[in-house]
């Protein structure tokens, strides 16, 4: 769709300029109208997936990752390749310019040796302020000096002459050694020839690399979800104390490499009354700890440079330490008092559900619509299956509606009480029963059995009055089995005799096999390659991790050219000016990308190369942590059921 629009604009522009050159009559309907109308259409850019079916997004991602492989390898071995091809510059001075030809070539990329061995680093000044015994501090100061000291750029007269000749199509001429005496047009082209066009190209390339970086992070999360399989979703069903809740939150988030995914599952369980808020809070704490693993993996991409690895790993550990210390401080008080549950209930008790009939109930997203269609077309994960697994509906789910409170009371009594029982003891009598199956001591409608079968009425029988069955317990089938409850009478059916072995129907629309479908839902790995869940997950993780390493290398090398000098000084001043301002920057970036993992993963390479000091990483990380809670709050504003519990989960995260 974008290509078609670009072609239309190009055609309109070509018609417009061709008619101007030929001095032919031109009406607005012929070219000017279509040109500007098409430009106005492009002003409101949005991802257009086009018709249903493959649109090439997945192939685009694979090609982009392979191009990053090629570019990173070429960049890594650029100097040997230049020498092999005879393109190396002589170190002799240019007689016309008076400086080395290496500096005068605008397309020669500076490397670390050029910076360290030249006069760029004033090492004497650095050593005067740094303890000579502290080798680490000296290396960090050298890395900082490499960024803040600009490299000279002074194109040679021969380059300027060729630039003016080619860009003006030979229509502008003059003396490059005396531009002041030339025409105005020559002065304009002479000024353009002094711009470092390599930096202009790299500036736009960096944004493309950042997009590939975000796609690779999304692809990595999907790959880990597939590798974790359905067992990773089952972990949410085994929490019985806050410590296990924290551990499950950590493990689940590490497996899926996305706190957004694990937190959304937790919020979904709370919103569906499948989990208490007090149980969910420690799991959210664990998810916050688990999400800090992502930027640690990103830091490992600097393994080739020990100093960068040390700084990057330290920058990533800031996130780890803050989240760990926060949990150590807050968890004991929460365990003892459940103060977060009580506090957030008072704050959210007036919340109302989003009414889809009168308002739009879609979560606001900014960057994700431009990223997720691409990695989802490589490999797509079925979140619904994971939700069924985590909620325990793999055996069956009752799809009936309209069950009255009286019917629920009668069913709870026969399933959860035996002779002599005053209170329901569902956990004792019903196999697999969880507290989330009941509300106000009554079975939920979705948890009703398909059939019940009565036991002996002997007082010595250790069972309840009836047994819970998802499937028909009779060998001959249950086609003509009477109902337990007569909805017309509003009472137990008269045919119910409580005799031993008697079977009665409860739920007529039992859903089976909800968890049998594959987790791999779509993408070229299913559509074209027909891979298994495990193979698709492994390949997605390989592509994403290797792609992240290649993209990180290209971003660092691009910033090495683009940001050195005044830009690096301004960036350092911006992040070190005020800690609260840095927090606001972290909040804004995280709200835009809707993931603290992405924010900290983008910042980690900047710390690794020495552009951002370790001390300034803390406020940026704090801002990222606050920003990711805003995403949960935005999601809570559009829930269509159980809004109080959803708001409680979001506010507890904050």
C-alpha positions in Angstrom: 0.0 0.0 0.0 2.8 2.4 0.9 4.6 1.5 -2.4 1.5 2.2 -4.4 1.0 5.6 -2.8 4.7 6.5 -3.4 4.4 5.5 -7.1 1.3 7.7 -7.4 3.1 10.7 -5.9 6.1 10.1 -8.1 3.9 10.0 -11.2 2.1 13.2 -10.3 5.4 14.9 -9.5 6.9 13.8 -12.8 4.0 15.1 -14.7 4.1 18.4 -12.9 7.8 19.0 -13.4 7.8 17.7 -17.0 5.1 20.2 -17.9 7.0 23.0 -16.2 10.2 22.2 -18.2 8.3 21.9 -21.5 6.2 25.0 -20.8 3.1 23.0 -21.6 -0.3 24.1 -20.2 -1.0 22.4 -16.9 -4.3 22.3 -15.1 -4.8 21.5 -11.4 -6.9 18.6 -12.3 -4.1 17.0 -14.3 -1.3 17.1 -11.8 -1.4 19.6 -9.0 -4.6 18.3 -7.6 -3.6 14.7 -7.5 -0.2 15.6 -6.2 -1.4 17.6 -3.2 -4.4 15.4 -2.4 -2.0 12.4 -2.3 0.4 14.3 0.0 -2.5 15.1 2.3 -3.5 11.5 2.4 0.0 10.5 3.4 0.0 13.1 6.2 -2.2 10.7 8.2 0.2 7.8 8.0 -1.1 4.5 9.5 -0.3 0.9 8.9 -2.6 -0.5 6.2 -2.5 -4.3 6.3 -4.3 -4.5 3.0 -6.6 -7.4 2.0 -6.8 -10.5 4.2 -3.9 -12.9 3.7 -0.1 -12.5 3.3 1.0 -9.0 2.6 4.8 -9.4 2.7 5.4 -8.1 6.3 7.1 -11.3 7.4 9.3 -11.5 4.3 10.3 -7.9 4.9 11.5 -8.7 8.4 13.5 -11.7 7.3 15.1 -9.6 4.5 15.8 -6.7 6.9 17.5 -9.0 9.4 19.7 -10.6 6.7 20.6 -7.2 5.3 21.7 -6.3 8.9 23.9 -9.4 8.9 25.5 -8.4 5.7 26.0 -4.8 6.7 27.4 -5.7 10.1 29.9 -8.1 8.6 30.9 -5.6 5.9 31.3 -2.9 8.5 33.3 -5.1 10.7 35.8 -6.0 8.0 35.6 -2.7 6.1 39.3 -1.8 6.5 40.6 -5.2 5.2 38.1 -5.0 2.4 39.3 -1.5 1.4 42.9 -2.7 1.4 42.0 -5.8 -0.6 40.2 -3.7 -3.2 42.9 -1.1 -3.3 40.6 1.6 -1.9 42.7 2.6 1.1 43.7 6.2 1.3 47.3 7.4 1.4 48.5 9.0 4.6 50.3 11.6 2.5 49.0 15.1 2.7 46.8 16.6 0.0 48.9 19.5 -1.5 45.7 21.3 -2.4 44.1 21.0 1.1 47.1 20.7 3.4 45.6 17.8 5.5 45.7 14.1 5.1 43.6 12.6 2.4 42.0 10.3 5.0 40.4 13.2 6.8 39.3 14.9 3.6 37.4 11.9 2.3 33.8 12.5 3.6 32.9 8.8 3.2 35.8 7.4 5.2 34.4 6.0 8.5 36.5 6.8 11.6 37.4 3.8 13.8 38.5 3.5 17.4 42.2 3.5 16.4 41.9 6.8 14.6 40.5 8.4 17.7 42.8 6.8 20.3 46.1 7.4 18.3 45.3 10.9 17.2 45.3 14.2 19.1 41.6 13.9 19.7 41.9 12.5 23.2 43.8 14.9 25.5 45.0 12.2 27.7 47.2 14.4 29.8 44.2 16.4 31.0 42.3 13.2 31.8 45.1 11.8 33.8 45.3 14.9 35.9 41.8 14.3 37.2 41.9 10.5 37.5 43.7 8.3 39.9 46.4 6.5 38.0 45.7 3.3 39.8 42.1 3.2 38.7 42.4 1.7 35.2 38.6 1.3 34.9 38.0 5.0 35.4 40.6 5.9 32.9 39.0 3.6 30.3 35.6 5.1 30.9 36.9 8.6 30.7 38.6 7.8 27.4 35.4 6.3 26.1 33.6 9.6 27.0 36.3 11.7 25.4 35.9 9.8 22.2 32.2 10.9 22.0 32.5 14.5 23.2 35.4 15.5 21.0 34.4 16.0 17.3 36.4 14.7 14.4 37.3 17.3 11.8 35.4 17.3 8.5 36.8 19.3 5.7 36.1 18.0 2.1 38.7 18.6 -0.5 38.3 21.0 -3.4 38.2 18.1 -5.8 35.3 16.6 -4.0 33.4 19.9 -3.9 34.0 20.4 -7.6 32.6 16.9 -8.4 29.6 17.4 -6.0 28.7 20.7 -7.6 29.1 19.3 -11.1 26.9 16.2 -10.6 24.2 17.7 -8.4 23.7 20.7 -10.7 23.8 18.5 -13.8 26.7 20.6 -15.1 24.6 23.8 -15.3 26.6 25.6 -12.5 30.3 26.3 -12.6 32.8 28.3 -10.7 36.1 28.3 -8.8 35.9 26.1 -5.6 39.0 27.9 -4.3 37.2 31.3 -4.5 33.5 30.8 -4.0 32.9 34.4 -2.9 33.4 35.7 -6.4 31.0 33.2 -8.0 27.3 33.4 -8.6 24.6 32.9 -6.0 23.7 29.5 -7.4 27.3 28.4 -7.2 27.5 29.6 -3.6 24.4 27.6 -2.7 25.8 24.4 -4.2 29.2 25.1 -2.6 27.4 25.3 0.8 25.6 22.0 0.1 29.0 20.4 -0.8 30.2 21.2 2.7 27.4 19.2 4.4 28.4 15.8 5.7 25.9 13.8 3.6 27.1 10.6 5.1 25.7 11.7 8.5 22.4 12.7 6.8 22.0 9.2 5.3 23.1 7.6 8.6 20.6 9.7 10.5 17.7 8.1 8.6 19.3 4.7 8.7 19.5 4.8 12.5 15.7 5.2 12.6 15.3 2.2 10.4 17.8 0.2 12.6 15.7 1.2 15.7 12.6 -0.1 13.9 14.4 -3.4 13.2 15.6 -3.5 16.8 12.0 -3.2 18.0 10.8 -5.9 15.6 13.6 -8.2 16.8 12.6 -7.7 20.4 9.0 -8.6 19.6 10.1 -11.6 17.6 12.3 -12.7 20.6 9.3 -12.4 22.9 7.1 -14.5 20.6 9.9 -17.1 20.2 10.3 -17.5 24.0 6.6 -17.9 24.4 6.5 -20.7 21.9 9.5 -22.4 23.5 7.9 -22.1 26.9 4.8 -23.9 25.5 1.6 -24.3 27.4 3.4 -25.3 30.6 4.5 -21.6 31.1 0.8 -20.6 31.3 0.0 -23.4 33.8 2.5 -21.9 36.2 0.0 -19.3 37.2 -2.3 -22.0 38.6 0.1 -23.2 41.3 0.5 -20.1 43.4 -0.4 -20.6 47.1 1.7 -18.0 48.9 3.4 -14.7 48.1 6.9 -16.1 47.7 5.8 -18.7 45.1 3.8 -15.8 43.4 7.0 -13.8 43.0 9.0 -16.8 41.8 6.2 -17.7 39.3 6.1 -14.1 38.0 9.9 -14.1 37.5 10.0 -17.5 35.8 7.0 -16.8 33.5 8.4 -13.4 32.4 11.8 -14.9 31.8 10.3 -17.6 29.6 8.2 -15.3 27.5 10.6 -12.4 27.6 7.8 -9.9 28.1 6.4 -8.5 31.4 3.6 -7.1 29.3 2.5 -10.6 28.4 2.8 -12.1 31.9 1.2 -9.1 33.5 -1.7 -9.1 31.0 -2.3 -12.8 31.8 -2.3 -11.9 35.5 -4.7 -9.0 34.9 -6.9 -11.2 32.8 -7.1 -13.9 35.5 -8.0 -11.2 38.1 -10.6 -9.6 35.8 -12.2 -13.0 35.2 -12.3 -13.7 38.9 -9.9 -16.6 38.5 -7.3 -15.0 40.8 -7.5 -12.8 43.9 -5.9 -9.4 43.8 -3.8 -10.3 46.9 -2.4 -13.3 45.0 -1.8 -11.3 41.8 0.3 -8.5 43.5 3.3 -10.7 44.3 3.2 -12.1 40.8 3.3 -8.6 39.3 6.3 -7.9 41.5 8.0 -11.1 40.1 7.1 -10.0 36.5 8.9 -6.7 37.2 12.0 -8.6 38.2 11.8 -11.0 35.3 11.6 -8.2 32.7 15.0 -6.9 33.6 16.5 -10.0 32.0 15.9 -8.6 28.5 18.3 -5.7 28.7 20.9 -8.1 30.3 20.7 -10.2 27.1 21.1 -7.0 25.1 24.2 -6.2 27.1 25.7 -9.5 26.1 25.7 -8.3 22.5 28.9 -6.4 23.4 30.8 -9.5 24.3 33.5 -8.7 21.7 34.6 -5.6 23.7 35.4 -6.3 27.4 35.1 -2.6 28.4 31.7 -2.1 26.6 30.5 -5.4 28.0 31.4 -4.3 31.6 29.6 -0.9 31.2 26.6 -2.4 29.4 26.2 -5.1 31.9 26.4 -2.6 34.7 23.8 -0.4 33.0 21.5 -3.4 32.7 22.0 -4.4 36.3 20.6 -1.0 37.4 17.2 -2.2 36.4 17.7 -5.5 38.2 18.9 -4.0 41.4 16.1 -1.4 41.6 13.3 -4.0 41.0 14.9 -6.5 43.4 15.3 -3.9 46.2 11.7 -2.6 45.6 10.3 -6.1 46.1 12.5 -6.8 49.2 11.1 -3.6 50.8 7.4 -3.8 49.7 6.7 -7.6 49.7 7.0 -8.2 53.5 4.5 -5.3 54.3 2.2 -6.5 51.5 2.3 -10.1 52.8 1.6 -9.0 56.4 -1.2 -6.4 55.7 -2.3 -6.6 52.1 -2.2 -2.8 52.2 -1.9 -2.5 48.4 -5.1 -4.5 48.0 -7.0 -2.4 50.5 -5.6 0.9 49.2 -6.3 0.2 45.6 -9.8 -1.1 46.3 -10.7 2.2 47.9 -9.2 4.0 44.9 -10.9 1.9 42.3 -14.2 0.9 43.9 -16.1 3.5 41.8 -14.7 2.3 38.5 -17.1 1.4 35.7 -16.7 -0.9 32.8 -16.3 0.4 29.3 -19.6 0.2 27.4 -18.9 -1.0 23.9 -22.3 0.2 22.8 -21.6 3.9 23.4 -17.8 4.2 23.3 -14.7 2.8 21.7 -13.1 0.2 24.0 -9.8 -0.3 22.3 -6.5 0.2 24.1 -4.5 3.2 22.9 -1.2 2.1 21.3 1.5 4.3 19.6 4.5 2.4 18.3 3.1 -1.1 18.4 0.8 -0.8 15.3 3.9 -0.1 13.2 5.9 -3.0 14.6 3.6 -5.9 15.6 2.1 -6.6 12.1 5.6 -7.4 10.9 6.9 -9.8 13.6 3.4 -11.3 13.8 3.7 -12.2 10.1 6.9 -14.1 10.8 5.5 -16.0 13.8 2.3 -15.4 15.7 1.4 -16.6 19.1 -2.2 -17.6 20.1 -2.8 -15.7 23.4 -6.3 -17.2 23.7 -4.9 -20.7 24.1 -2.5 -19.5 26.8 -5.4 -17.9 28.6 -7.4 -21.1 28.6 -4.5 -23.0 29.9 -3.8 -20.5 32.7 -7.5 -20.4 33.7 -7.7 -24.2 33.8 -10.3 -24.8 31.0 -8.4 -27.5 29.2 -10.7 -30.2 30.5 -13.9 -28.3 29.7 -15.8 -25.1 30.2 -19.6 -24.7 30.6 -21.1 -22.4 28.0 -24.6 -22.3 29.5 -26.0 -19.1 30.8 -29.0 -18.2 32.9 -28.2 -20.3 35.9 -30.0 -18.9 39.0 -28.4 -18.4 42.4 -30.8 -21.1 43.8 -29.5 -23.6 41.3 -25.9 -22.8 42.1 -26.6 -23.2 45.8 -28.2 -26.6 45.3 -25.3 -27.8 43.1 -22.7 -26.5 45.5 -24.5 -28.4 48.3 -24.6 -31.8 46.6 -21.0 -31.4 45.2 -19.3 -30.0 48.2 -21.1 -31.4 51.2 -21.4 -34.8 52.7 -23.5 -36.2 55.6 -22.9 -34.0 58.6 -21.2 -31.1 56.8 -22.5 -27.7 57.6 -20.1 -25.8 55.3 -19.1 -26.5 51.8 -15.8 -28.4 51.5 -15.2 -28.2 47.7 -11.5 -28.6 47.9 -12.0 -31.9 49.7 -14.7 -33.4 47.5 -14.1 -32.0 44.0 -10.9 -33.1 42.3 -8.8 -30.2 41.0 -11.0 -27.6 42.7 -9.4 -24.1 43.1 -10.8 -21.2 45.1 -11.2 -19.3 41.9 -13.9 -21.8 40.8 -16.4 -20.3 43.3 -17.6 -16.8 44.2 -19.4 -16.1 47.5 -19.2 -19.9 48.2 -21.1 -20.8 45.1 -19.9 -22.4 41.8 -19.4 -20.0 38.9 -21.4 -20.8 35.8 -18.3 -21.5 33.6 -17.2 -24.1 36.3 -20.3 -26.1 36.3 -19.9 -29.9 35.5 -21.6 -31.5 32.5 -23.0 -34.3 34.8 -23.3 -35.2 38.4 -23.5 -38.7 39.8 -24.9 -39.4 43.2 -23.1 -41.6 45.7 -24.4 -43.8 48.5 -26.2 -41.9 51.3 -24.4 -43.9 54.0 -23.0 -41.7 56.7 -19.8 -43.8 56.6 -19.2 -42.7 52.9 -16.3 -40.2 52.9 -17.5 -38.6 49.6 -20.0 -35.8 49.0 -23.6 -36.5 47.9 -22.6 -36.2 44.2 -19.5 -36.4 42.1 -18.3 -33.8 39.6 -18.0 -35.1 35.9 -16.9 -33.3 32.8 -17.9 -36.3 30.7 -20.7 -38.8 30.9 -19.8 -41.4 33.5 -22.0 -44.1 32.0 -20.7 -46.7 29.5 -24.0 -46.6 27.6 -24.0 -42.8 27.1 -26.0 -40.0 28.6 -28.4 -39.1 25.7 -31.6 -39.4 27.8 -30.3 -38.3 31.1 -32.7 -36.0 33.0 -31.7 -32.5 34.2 -30.8 -31.9 37.8 -32.6 -28.5 37.9 -36.0 -27.6 36.5 -35.7 -24.0 35.4 -39.5 -23.7 35.0 -40.2 -24.8 38.6 -37.1 -23.0 39.9 -36.3 -26.1 42.0 -34.5 -29.5 41.8 -36.1 -31.7 39.2 -38.7 -34.0 40.7 -37.0 -37.0 39.1 -33.9 -36.5 41.2 -34.0 -39.4 43.7 -30.5 -39.1 45.2 -30.1 -42.8 44.6 -26.7 -44.3 44.5 -25.3 -44.2 40.9 -28.0 -41.8 39.6 -26.7 -39.5 36.9 -28.2 -36.1 36.0 -27.3 -33.4 33.4 -26.2 -30.0 34.6 -24.5 -28.1 31.7 -25.8 -28.8 28.2 -23.2 -26.7 26.3 -19.9 -28.0 27.6 -16.9 -26.8 25.5 -14.1 -29.3 25.1 -10.6 -29.1 23.6 -10.1 -25.4 24.3 -6.4 -26.0 24.9 -5.8 -28.6 22.1 -5.0 -26.0 19.4 -1.4 -25.1 18.6 0.2 -22.0 20.2 1.7 -21.2 16.7 -1.2 -19.3 15.2 0.1 -17.8 12.0 3.0 -16.2 10.1 5.3 -17.5 7.4 6.7 -20.1 9.8 3.3 -21.7 9.8 1.9 -20.6 6.5 4.9 -21.3 4.3 7.3 -23.3 6.3 4.8 -25.5 8.3 7.1 -25.7 11.4 6.2 -27.1 14.7 5.7 -24.9 17.8 9.1 -25.8 19.2 10.9 -25.4 15.8 9.3 -22.0 15.1 10.1 -20.8 18.6 13.8 -21.9 18.3 14.1 -20.3 14.9 12.4 -17.1 16.0 14.8 -16.8 19.0 17.8 -17.5 16.8 16.7 -14.8 14.2 15.9 -12.3 16.9 19.1 -12.7 19.1 21.4 -12.8 16.1 19.5 -9.9 14.6 19.8 -7.9 17.8 23.5 -8.4 17.9 23.9 -7.2 14.3 21.5 -4.3 14.8 23.2 -3.2 18.0 26.6 -3.3 16.3 25.3 -1.2 13.4 23.6 1.3 15.8 26.7 1.7 17.9 28.9 2.3 14.8 26.3 4.6 13.3 26.2 6.7 16.5 30.0 6.6 16.5 29.8 8.7 13.3 26.6 10.6 13.9 26.6 11.7 17.6 30.3 12.4 18.1 31.1 16.0 19.1 28.5 18.6 19.9 25.5 16.2 19.6 27.1 13.9 22.3 27.7 16.9 24.5 24.1 18.1 24.2 22.8 14.5 24.9 24.9 14.2 28.0 23.7 17.6 29.2 20.1 16.6 28.6 20.3 13.3 30.7 22.5 14.8 33.4 20.8 18.2 33.8 18.2 17.0 36.3 17.3 13.5 37.5 13.6 14.3 37.4 13.8 15.5 33.8 15.6 12.2 33.0 12.7 10.4 34.7 10.2 12.3 32.5 12.2 11.3 29.4 12.1 7.6 30.5 8.3 7.9 31.2 7.6 9.4 27.8 9.7 7.0 25.8 8.2 4.0 27.6 4.6 5.2 27.1 5.4 5.6 23.4 6.9 2.1 23.0 4.7 0.6 25.8 7.5 -1.6 27.2 10.0 -0.8 29.8 12.1 -3.7 28.4 12.5 -1.9 25.1 13.4 1.4 26.8 16.1 -0.1 29.0 17.3 -2.3 26.1 17.8 0.8 23.9 19.6 2.7 26.7 21.9 -0.2 27.6 24.1 0.1 24.4 24.4 3.9 25.0 25.8 3.1 28.5 28.0 0.3 27.0 29.8 2.7 24.6 30.3 5.3 27.3 27.8 7.9 25.9 25.6 7.9 29.0 27.3 7.5 32.4 26.1 4.7 34.7 24.9 7.3 37.3 22.4 8.8 34.8 21.0 5.3 33.9 19.1 5.2 37.3 16.6 8.1 36.7 16.0 6.9 33.1 15.3 3.4 34.5 13.0 4.8 37.1 11.1 6.7 34.4 10.8 3.5 32.4 9.3 1.6 35.4 6.7 4.4 35.9 6.0 4.5 32.2 5.2 0.8 31.9 2.6 1.2 34.7 0.9 3.9 32.6 0.3 1.3 29.9 -1.6 -0.9 32.4 -3.7 2.0 33.5 -4.5 2.8 29.9 -5.6 -0.8 29.4 -7.7 -0.7 32.6 -9.7 2.2 31.2 -11.2 0.1 28.4 -12.0 -3.1 30.2 -15.6 -4.3 29.6 -16.0 -6.5 32.8 -14.8 -6.5 36.4 -13.3 -2.9 36.1 -12.6 -2.7 39.9 -10.3 -5.7 39.8 -8.6 -4.5 36.6 -8.0 -1.1 38.1 -6.7 -2.6 41.3 -4.1 -4.6 39.3 -3.0 -1.6 37.3 -2.7 0.6 40.4 -0.9 -2.0 42.4 1.7 -2.2 39.5 2.1 1.6 39.8 
